[in-house]
Protein backbone atom coordinates (compact mmCIF):
# COMPACT_ATOMS: atom_id res chain seq x y z
CA UNK A 1 0.00 0.00 0.00
CA UNK A 2 1.46 3.33 -0.96
CA UNK A 3 -0.99 5.42 1.04
CA UNK A 4 -1.96 7.33 -2.10
CA UNK A 5 -5.24 6.70 -3.85
CA UNK A 6 -4.74 4.85 -7.10
CA UNK A 7 -5.82 6.71 -10.23
CA UNK A 8 -6.19 10.08 -8.48
CA UNK A 9 -3.80 12.85 -9.45
CA UNK A 10 -2.85 14.88 -6.40
CA UNK A 11 -1.96 18.50 -7.10
CA UNK A 12 -1.07 19.67 -3.59
CA UNK A 13 1.18 18.42 -0.86
CA UNK A 14 -1.35 19.00 1.90
CA UNK A 15 -4.01 16.98 0.10
CA UNK A 16 -1.56 14.17 -0.61
CA UNK A 17 -0.66 14.02 3.08
CA UNK A 18 -4.32 14.14 4.10
CA UNK A 19 -5.04 11.18 1.79
CA UNK A 20 -2.17 9.22 3.33
CA UNK A 21 -3.28 9.76 6.93
CA UNK A 22 -6.89 9.10 5.98
CA UNK A 23 -6.01 5.65 4.67
CA UNK A 24 -3.04 4.55 6.78
CA UNK A 25 -3.55 3.85 10.51
CA UNK A 26 -0.75 5.16 12.69
CA UNK A 27 0.61 4.71 16.21
CA UNK A 28 1.65 7.76 18.23
CA UNK A 29 4.66 7.49 20.54
CA UNK A 30 6.69 10.10 22.40
CA UNK A 31 5.71 13.74 22.81
CA UNK A 32 8.49 16.21 23.58
CA UNK A 33 8.96 19.95 23.96
CA UNK A 34 12.66 20.78 23.89
CA UNK A 35 14.69 23.94 24.46
CA UNK A 36 18.20 23.94 22.97
CA UNK A 37 21.06 26.39 23.31
CA UNK A 38 23.08 27.63 20.32
CA UNK A 39 25.25 24.90 18.87
CA UNK A 40 25.27 21.71 16.79
CA UNK A 41 23.40 18.56 17.88
CA UNK A 42 24.20 15.24 16.23
CA UNK A 43 21.87 12.87 18.07
CA UNK A 44 20.78 11.13 14.86
CA UNK A 45 23.76 11.83 12.65
CA UNK A 46 25.16 8.30 12.96
CA UNK A 47 22.01 6.51 14.17
CA UNK A 48 19.10 7.12 11.77
CA UNK A 49 15.72 8.12 13.10
CA UNK A 50 13.57 5.12 14.07
CA UNK A 51 10.25 6.97 13.77
CA UNK A 52 8.57 9.71 11.78
CA UNK A 53 8.21 13.09 13.43
CA UNK A 54 5.86 16.05 13.48
CA UNK A 55 8.17 18.92 14.43
CA UNK A 56 6.89 22.44 15.15
CA UNK A 57 9.34 25.30 15.74
CA UNK A 58 8.19 27.50 18.61
CA UNK A 59 11.01 29.96 19.33
CA UNK A 60 14.31 30.92 17.73
CA UNK A 61 15.88 29.59 14.55
CA UNK A 62 17.70 26.41 13.57
CA UNK A 63 18.68 24.28 10.60
CA UNK A 64 17.47 20.66 10.51
CA UNK A 65 19.64 18.62 8.14
CA UNK A 66 18.23 15.27 6.98
CA UNK A 67 20.89 13.30 5.09
CA UNK A 68 22.56 16.61 4.31
CA UNK A 69 19.37 18.32 3.04
CA UNK A 70 18.82 21.54 4.98
CA UNK A 71 15.46 22.73 6.30
CA UNK A 72 15.37 26.15 8.02
CA UNK A 73 13.21 26.24 11.14
CA UNK A 74 11.60 29.35 12.61
CA UNK A 75 8.41 29.94 14.66
CA UNK A 76 5.48 28.21 12.97
CA UNK A 77 7.61 26.20 10.53
CA UNK A 78 6.64 22.53 10.66
CA UNK A 79 8.31 19.37 9.38
CA UNK A 80 6.53 16.06 8.88
CA UNK A 81 8.02 12.64 8.10
CA UNK A 82 11.73 11.93 8.16
CA UNK A 83 11.70 8.18 8.91
CA UNK A 84 15.08 6.38 8.87
CA UNK A 85 17.05 9.52 8.08
CA UNK A 86 20.30 10.90 9.41
CA UNK A 87 19.51 14.10 11.31
CA UNK A 88 21.69 16.93 12.55
CA UNK A 89 20.50 20.18 14.18
CA UNK A 90 22.27 23.51 14.19
CA UNK A 91 20.75 26.12 16.49
CA UNK A 92 21.49 29.56 15.04
CA UNK A 93 20.01 31.77 17.76
CA UNK A 94 20.80 31.83 21.49
CA UNK A 95 17.88 29.47 22.05
CA UNK A 96 15.66 27.29 19.92
CA UNK A 97 12.50 25.60 21.17
CA UNK A 98 10.47 23.02 19.31
CA UNK A 99 7.62 20.58 19.83
CA UNK A 100 7.92 17.00 18.56
CA UNK A 101 5.54 14.06 18.24
CA UNK A 102 6.89 10.69 17.11
CA UNK A 103 4.61 8.44 15.06
CA UNK A 104 4.75 5.45 12.72
CA UNK A 105 2.30 3.67 10.41
CA UNK A 106 0.79 0.77 12.33
CA UNK A 107 1.75 -1.64 9.54
CA UNK A 108 5.16 -0.45 8.41
CA UNK A 109 5.56 -3.29 5.93
CA UNK A 110 2.47 -2.13 4.01
CA UNK A 111 3.47 1.46 3.23
CA UNK A 112 5.75 3.10 0.73
CA UNK A 113 8.89 3.75 2.80
CA UNK A 114 10.01 6.51 0.43
CA UNK A 115 6.82 8.40 1.26
CA UNK A 116 7.35 8.35 5.03
CA UNK A 117 11.09 9.07 4.67
CA UNK A 118 10.29 12.28 2.79
CA UNK A 119 10.51 15.46 4.86
CA UNK A 120 7.45 17.65 4.21
CA UNK A 121 7.68 21.37 4.94
CA UNK A 122 4.48 22.90 6.33
CA UNK A 123 3.46 25.87 8.45
CA UNK A 124 1.14 26.25 11.40
CA UNK A 125 -0.33 29.20 13.29
CA UNK A 126 1.07 29.50 16.82
CA UNK A 127 -2.25 30.46 18.39
CA UNK A 128 -3.93 29.66 21.71
CA UNK A 129 -5.68 26.59 20.27
CA UNK A 130 -2.33 25.13 19.19
CA UNK A 131 -0.75 25.76 22.59
CA UNK A 132 -3.69 24.03 24.24
CA UNK A 133 -3.38 21.02 21.93
CA UNK A 134 0.33 20.73 22.64
CA UNK A 135 -0.28 20.98 26.39
CA UNK A 136 -2.88 18.21 26.25
CA UNK A 137 -0.52 15.99 24.24
CA UNK A 138 2.31 16.54 26.70
CA UNK A 139 -0.02 15.63 29.56
CA UNK A 140 -0.74 12.28 27.93
CA UNK A 141 2.83 11.50 26.86
CA UNK A 142 3.57 9.06 29.71
CA UNK A 143 0.09 7.59 30.22
CA UNK A 144 -0.47 4.07 28.84
CA UNK A 145 -4.19 3.40 29.39
CA UNK A 146 -6.10 2.50 26.23
CA UNK A 147 -8.51 5.41 26.50
CA UNK A 148 -5.65 7.83 27.07
CA UNK A 149 -3.71 6.37 24.13
CA UNK A 150 -6.78 6.85 21.96
CA UNK A 151 -7.06 10.45 23.15
CA UNK A 152 -3.38 11.03 22.37
CA UNK A 153 -3.90 9.75 18.82
CA UNK A 154 -7.00 11.92 18.45
CA UNK A 155 -5.08 15.00 19.57
CA UNK A 156 -2.27 14.18 17.14
CA UNK A 157 -4.75 14.06 14.25
CA UNK A 158 -6.17 17.40 15.35
CA UNK A 159 -2.67 18.88 15.43
CA UNK A 160 -1.89 17.45 12.01
CA UNK A 161 -5.19 18.67 10.59
CA UNK A 162 -4.49 22.15 11.93
CA UNK A 163 -1.14 22.21 10.10
CA UNK A 164 -2.63 20.94 6.83
CA UNK A 165 -5.52 23.42 6.96
CA UNK A 166 -3.16 26.32 7.62
CA UNK A 167 -0.91 25.21 4.77
CA UNK A 168 -3.92 25.03 2.45
CA UNK A 169 -4.93 28.53 3.53
CA UNK A 170 -1.42 29.90 2.93
CA UNK A 171 -1.18 28.38 -0.53
CA UNK A 172 -4.68 29.50 -1.54
CA UNK A 173 -5.14 32.73 0.40
CA UNK A 174 -6.42 34.66 -2.62
CA UNK A 175 -8.86 32.02 -3.82
CA UNK A 176 -10.00 30.65 -0.43
CA UNK A 177 -13.09 32.90 -0.01
CA UNK A 178 -14.21 31.99 -3.53
CA UNK A 179 -13.70 28.26 -2.98
CA UNK A 180 -15.48 28.28 0.39
CA UNK A 181 -18.35 30.20 -1.20
CA UNK A 182 -18.58 27.56 -3.95
CA UNK A 183 -18.52 24.70 -1.44
CA UNK A 184 -21.30 26.37 0.57
CA UNK A 185 -23.31 26.87 -2.63
CA UNK A 186 -22.95 23.20 -3.60
CA UNK A 187 -24.03 22.03 -0.14
CA UNK A 188 -27.09 24.27 -0.25
CA UNK A 189 -28.14 23.66 -3.88
CA UNK A 190 -26.96 20.07 -4.46
CA UNK A 191 -30.45 19.03 -5.59
CA UNK A 192 -30.46 21.61 -8.40
CA UNK A 193 -28.84 21.42 -11.84
CA UNK A 194 -25.22 22.51 -11.37
CA UNK A 195 -22.58 22.60 -14.08
CA UNK A 196 -18.92 23.58 -14.06
CA UNK A 197 -19.79 26.54 -16.26
CA UNK A 198 -22.52 27.77 -13.92
CA UNK A 199 -20.17 27.60 -10.92
CA UNK A 200 -17.42 29.43 -12.80
CA UNK A 201 -19.84 32.11 -14.01
CA UNK A 202 -20.67 32.99 -10.40
CA UNK A 203 -17.12 34.31 -10.12
CA UNK A 204 -16.77 35.62 -13.69
CA UNK A 205 -14.09 33.04 -14.45
CA UNK A 206 -13.36 30.63 -17.26
CA UNK A 207 -14.42 27.11 -16.40
CA UNK A 208 -10.99 25.53 -16.89
CA UNK A 209 -9.17 27.95 -14.61
CA UNK A 210 -11.92 27.84 -11.99
CA UNK A 211 -11.73 24.04 -11.99
CA UNK A 212 -7.94 24.25 -11.54
CA UNK A 213 -8.31 26.52 -8.48
CA UNK A 214 -11.01 24.34 -6.96
CA UNK A 215 -8.97 21.17 -7.46
CA UNK A 216 -5.91 22.83 -5.97
CA UNK A 217 -7.96 23.82 -2.90
CA UNK A 218 -9.89 20.58 -2.32
CA UNK A 219 -7.91 17.92 -4.20
CA UNK A 220 -10.91 17.15 -6.39
CA UNK A 221 -12.74 18.85 -9.26
CA UNK A 222 -15.96 20.81 -8.53
CA UNK A 223 -18.31 18.40 -10.33
CA UNK A 224 -16.72 15.37 -8.66
CA UNK A 225 -17.10 17.20 -5.36
CA UNK A 226 -20.80 17.70 -6.12
CA UNK A 227 -21.22 14.02 -7.04
CA UNK A 228 -19.47 12.83 -3.89
CA UNK A 229 -21.60 15.13 -1.74
CA UNK A 230 -24.76 13.81 -3.39
CA UNK A 231 -23.68 10.17 -3.04
CA UNK A 232 -22.78 10.59 0.63
CA UNK A 233 -26.15 12.15 1.34
CA UNK A 234 -27.90 9.39 -0.63
CA UNK A 235 -26.08 6.77 1.45
CA UNK A 236 -27.35 8.40 4.64
CA UNK A 237 -30.91 8.40 3.28
CA UNK A 238 -30.66 4.75 2.20
CA UNK A 239 -29.57 3.64 5.65
CA UNK A 240 -31.78 5.89 7.78
CA UNK A 241 -34.97 6.72 5.86
CA UNK A 242 -37.78 4.71 4.31
CA UNK A 243 -37.79 6.32 0.85
CA UNK A 244 -37.72 4.52 -2.48
CA UNK A 245 -34.52 4.61 -4.52
CA UNK A 246 -36.30 6.75 -7.10
CA UNK A 247 -37.31 9.25 -4.40
CA UNK A 248 -33.78 9.36 -3.00
CA UNK A 249 -32.33 9.87 -6.48
CA UNK A 250 -34.68 12.78 -7.07
CA UNK A 251 -33.92 14.32 -3.66
CA UNK A 252 -30.19 14.51 -4.43
CA UNK A 253 -30.60 15.93 -7.93
CA UNK A 254 -31.10 12.96 -10.30
CA UNK A 255 -34.35 12.54 -12.20
CA UNK A 256 -33.04 9.30 -13.75
CA UNK A 257 -32.94 6.64 -11.00
CA UNK A 258 -30.98 4.24 -13.22
CA UNK A 259 -28.25 6.81 -13.82
CA UNK A 260 -28.19 7.60 -10.11
CA UNK A 261 -27.77 3.89 -9.28
CA UNK A 262 -24.83 3.61 -11.70
CA UNK A 263 -23.11 6.60 -10.11
CA UNK A 264 -23.81 5.30 -6.62
CA UNK A 265 -22.33 1.87 -7.41
CA UNK A 266 -19.27 3.50 -8.93
CA UNK A 267 -18.80 5.57 -5.78
CA UNK A 268 -19.54 2.93 -3.11
CA UNK A 269 -18.80 -0.31 -4.95
CA UNK A 270 -22.34 -1.60 -4.51
CA UNK A 271 -25.81 -0.69 -5.71
CA UNK A 272 -28.26 1.36 -3.61
CA UNK A 273 -30.47 -1.71 -3.17
CA UNK A 274 -27.50 -3.73 -1.90
CA UNK A 275 -26.70 -1.05 0.65
CA UNK A 276 -30.28 -1.06 1.82
CA UNK A 277 -30.29 -4.85 2.16
CA UNK A 278 -27.23 -4.65 4.40
CA UNK A 279 -29.19 -2.52 6.83
CA UNK A 280 -32.08 -4.98 7.11
C-alpha positions as CSV (number, residue, x, y, z in Angstrom):
1,X,0.0,0.0,0.0
2,X,1.5,3.3,-1.0
3,X,-1.0,5.4,1.0
4,X,-2.0,7.3,-2.1
5,X,-5.2,6.7,-3.9
6,X,-4.7,4.8,-7.1
7,X,-5.8,6.7,-10.2
8,X,-6.2,10.1,-8.5
9,X,-3.8,12.8,-9.4
10,X,-2.8,14.9,-6.4
11,X,-2.0,18.5,-7.1
12,X,-1.1,19.7,-3.6
13,X,1.2,18.4,-0.9
14,X,-1.4,19.0,1.9
15,X,-4.0,17.0,0.1
16,X,-1.6,14.2,-0.6
17,X,-0.7,14.0,3.1
18,X,-4.3,14.1,4.1
19,X,-5.0,11.2,1.8
20,X,-2.2,9.2,3.3
21,X,-3.3,9.8,6.9
22,X,-6.9,9.1,6.0
23,X,-6.0,5.6,4.7
24,X,-3.0,4.5,6.8
25,X,-3.6,3.9,10.5
26,X,-0.7,5.2,12.7
27,X,0.6,4.7,16.2
28,X,1.6,7.8,18.2
29,X,4.7,7.5,20.5
30,X,6.7,10.1,22.4
31,X,5.7,13.7,22.8
32,X,8.5,16.2,23.6
33,X,9.0,19.9,24.0
34,X,12.7,20.8,23.9
35,X,14.7,23.9,24.5
36,X,18.2,23.9,23.0
37,X,21.1,26.4,23.3
38,X,23.1,27.6,20.3
39,X,25.3,24.9,18.9
40,X,25.3,21.7,16.8
41,X,23.4,18.6,17.9
42,X,24.2,15.2,16.2
43,X,21.9,12.9,18.1
44,X,20.8,11.1,14.9
45,X,23.8,11.8,12.6
46,X,25.2,8.3,13.0
47,X,22.0,6.5,14.2
48,X,19.1,7.1,11.8
49,X,15.7,8.1,13.1
50,X,13.6,5.1,14.1
51,X,10.2,7.0,13.8
52,X,8.6,9.7,11.8
53,X,8.2,13.1,13.4
54,X,5.9,16.1,13.5
55,X,8.2,18.9,14.4
56,X,6.9,22.4,15.2
57,X,9.3,25.3,15.7
58,X,8.2,27.5,18.6
59,X,11.0,30.0,19.3
60,X,14.3,30.9,17.7
61,X,15.9,29.6,14.5
62,X,17.7,26.4,13.6
63,X,18.7,24.3,10.6
64,X,17.5,20.7,10.5
65,X,19.6,18.6,8.1
66,X,18.2,15.3,7.0
67,X,20.9,13.3,5.1
68,X,22.6,16.6,4.3
69,X,19.4,18.3,3.0
70,X,18.8,21.5,5.0
71,X,15.5,22.7,6.3
72,X,15.4,26.2,8.0
73,X,13.2,26.2,11.1
74,X,11.6,29.4,12.6
75,X,8.4,29.9,14.7
76,X,5.5,28.2,13.0
77,X,7.6,26.2,10.5
78,X,6.6,22.5,10.7
79,X,8.3,19.4,9.4
80,X,6.5,16.1,8.9
81,X,8.0,12.6,8.1
82,X,11.7,11.9,8.2
83,X,11.7,8.2,8.9
84,X,15.1,6.4,8.9
85,X,17.0,9.5,8.1
86,X,20.3,10.9,9.4
87,X,19.5,14.1,11.3
88,X,21.7,16.9,12.6
89,X,20.5,20.2,14.2
90,X,22.3,23.5,14.2
91,X,20.8,26.1,16.5
92,X,21.5,29.6,15.0
93,X,20.0,31.8,17.8
94,X,20.8,31.8,21.5
95,X,17.9,29.5,22.1
96,X,15.7,27.3,19.9
97,X,12.5,25.6,21.2
98,X,10.5,23.0,19.3
99,X,7.6,20.6,19.8
100,X,7.9,17.0,18.6
101,X,5.5,14.1,18.2
102,X,6.9,10.7,17.1
103,X,4.6,8.4,15.1
104,X,4.7,5.4,12.7
105,X,2.3,3.7,10.4
106,X,0.8,0.8,12.3
107,X,1.8,-1.6,9.5
108,X,5.2,-0.4,8.4
109,X,5.6,-3.3,5.9
110,X,2.5,-2.1,4.0
111,X,3.5,1.5,3.2
112,X,5.8,3.1,0.7
113,X,8.9,3.8,2.8
114,X,10.0,6.5,0.4
115,X,6.8,8.4,1.3
116,X,7.4,8.4,5.0
117,X,11.1,9.1,4.7
118,X,10.3,12.3,2.8
119,X,10.5,15.5,4.9
120,X,7.5,17.6,4.2
121,X,7.7,21.4,4.9
122,X,4.5,22.9,6.3
123,X,3.5,25.9,8.5
124,X,1.1,26.3,11.4
125,X,-0.3,29.2,13.3
126,X,1.1,29.5,16.8
127,X,-2.3,30.5,18.4
128,X,-3.9,29.7,21.7
129,X,-5.7,26.6,20.3
130,X,-2.3,25.1,19.2
131,X,-0.7,25.8,22.6
132,X,-3.7,24.0,24.2
133,X,-3.4,21.0,21.9
134,X,0.3,20.7,22.6
135,X,-0.3,21.0,26.4
136,X,-2.9,18.2,26.2
137,X,-0.5,16.0,24.2
138,X,2.3,16.5,26.7
139,X,0.0,15.6,29.6
140,X,-0.7,12.3,27.9
141,X,2.8,11.5,26.9
142,X,3.6,9.1,29.7
143,X,0.1,7.6,30.2
144,X,-0.5,4.1,28.8
145,X,-4.2,3.4,29.4
146,X,-6.1,2.5,26.2
147,X,-8.5,5.4,26.5
148,X,-5.6,7.8,27.1
149,X,-3.7,6.4,24.1
150,X,-6.8,6.9,22.0
151,X,-7.1,10.5,23.2
152,X,-3.4,11.0,22.4
153,X,-3.9,9.7,18.8
154,X,-7.0,11.9,18.5
155,X,-5.1,15.0,19.6
156,X,-2.3,14.2,17.1
157,X,-4.7,14.1,14.3
158,X,-6.2,17.4,15.3
159,X,-2.7,18.9,15.4
160,X,-1.9,17.4,12.0
161,X,-5.2,18.7,10.6
162,X,-4.5,22.2,11.9
163,X,-1.1,22.2,10.1
164,X,-2.6,20.9,6.8
165,X,-5.5,23.4,7.0
166,X,-3.2,26.3,7.6
167,X,-0.9,25.2,4.8
168,X,-3.9,25.0,2.5
169,X,-4.9,28.5,3.5
170,X,-1.4,29.9,2.9
171,X,-1.2,28.4,-0.5
172,X,-4.7,29.5,-1.5
173,X,-5.1,32.7,0.4
174,X,-6.4,34.7,-2.6
175,X,-8.9,32.0,-3.8
176,X,-10.0,30.7,-0.4
177,X,-13.1,32.9,0.0
178,X,-14.2,32.0,-3.5
179,X,-13.7,28.3,-3.0
180,X,-15.5,28.3,0.4
181,X,-18.4,30.2,-1.2
182,X,-18.6,27.6,-4.0
183,X,-18.5,24.7,-1.4
184,X,-21.3,26.4,0.6
185,X,-23.3,26.9,-2.6
186,X,-23.0,23.2,-3.6
187,X,-24.0,22.0,-0.1
188,X,-27.1,24.3,-0.2
189,X,-28.1,23.7,-3.9
190,X,-27.0,20.1,-4.5
191,X,-30.4,19.0,-5.6
192,X,-30.5,21.6,-8.4
193,X,-28.8,21.4,-11.8
194,X,-25.2,22.5,-11.4
195,X,-22.6,22.6,-14.1
196,X,-18.9,23.6,-14.1
197,X,-19.8,26.5,-16.3
198,X,-22.5,27.8,-13.9
199,X,-20.2,27.6,-10.9
200,X,-17.4,29.4,-12.8
201,X,-19.8,32.1,-14.0
202,X,-20.7,33.0,-10.4
203,X,-17.1,34.3,-10.1
204,X,-16.8,35.6,-13.7
205,X,-14.1,33.0,-14.4
206,X,-13.4,30.6,-17.3
207,X,-14.4,27.1,-16.4
208,X,-11.0,25.5,-16.9
209,X,-9.2,28.0,-14.6
210,X,-11.9,27.8,-12.0
211,X,-11.7,24.0,-12.0
212,X,-7.9,24.2,-11.5
213,X,-8.3,26.5,-8.5
214,X,-11.0,24.3,-7.0
215,X,-9.0,21.2,-7.5
216,X,-5.9,22.8,-6.0
217,X,-8.0,23.8,-2.9
218,X,-9.9,20.6,-2.3
219,X,-7.9,17.9,-4.2
220,X,-10.9,17.2,-6.4
221,X,-12.7,18.9,-9.3
222,X,-16.0,20.8,-8.5
223,X,-18.3,18.4,-10.3
224,X,-16.7,15.4,-8.7
225,X,-17.1,17.2,-5.4
226,X,-20.8,17.7,-6.1
227,X,-21.2,14.0,-7.0
228,X,-19.5,12.8,-3.9
229,X,-21.6,15.1,-1.7
230,X,-24.8,13.8,-3.4
231,X,-23.7,10.2,-3.0
232,X,-22.8,10.6,0.6
233,X,-26.2,12.2,1.3
234,X,-27.9,9.4,-0.6
235,X,-26.1,6.8,1.4
236,X,-27.4,8.4,4.6
237,X,-30.9,8.4,3.3
238,X,-30.7,4.8,2.2
239,X,-29.6,3.6,5.6
240,X,-31.8,5.9,7.8
241,X,-35.0,6.7,5.9
242,X,-37.8,4.7,4.3
243,X,-37.8,6.3,0.8
244,X,-37.7,4.5,-2.5
245,X,-34.5,4.6,-4.5
246,X,-36.3,6.8,-7.1
247,X,-37.3,9.3,-4.4
248,X,-33.8,9.4,-3.0
249,X,-32.3,9.9,-6.5
250,X,-34.7,12.8,-7.1
251,X,-33.9,14.3,-3.7
252,X,-30.2,14.5,-4.4
253,X,-30.6,15.9,-7.9
254,X,-31.1,13.0,-10.3
255,X,-34.3,12.5,-12.2
256,X,-33.0,9.3,-13.7
257,X,-32.9,6.6,-11.0
258,X,-31.0,4.2,-13.2
259,X,-28.2,6.8,-13.8
260,X,-28.2,7.6,-10.1
261,X,-27.8,3.9,-9.3
262,X,-24.8,3.6,-11.7
263,X,-23.1,6.6,-10.1
264,X,-23.8,5.3,-6.6
265,X,-22.3,1.9,-7.4
266,X,-19.3,3.5,-8.9
267,X,-18.8,5.6,-5.8
268,X,-19.5,2.9,-3.1
269,X,-18.8,-0.3,-4.9
270,X,-22.3,-1.6,-4.5
271,X,-25.8,-0.7,-5.7
272,X,-28.3,1.4,-3.6
273,X,-30.5,-1.7,-3.2
274,X,-27.5,-3.7,-1.9
275,X,-26.7,-1.0,0.6
276,X,-30.3,-1.1,1.8
277,X,-30.3,-4.9,2.2
278,X,-27.2,-4.6,4.4
279,X,-29.2,-2.5,6.8
280,X,-32.1,-5.0,7.1
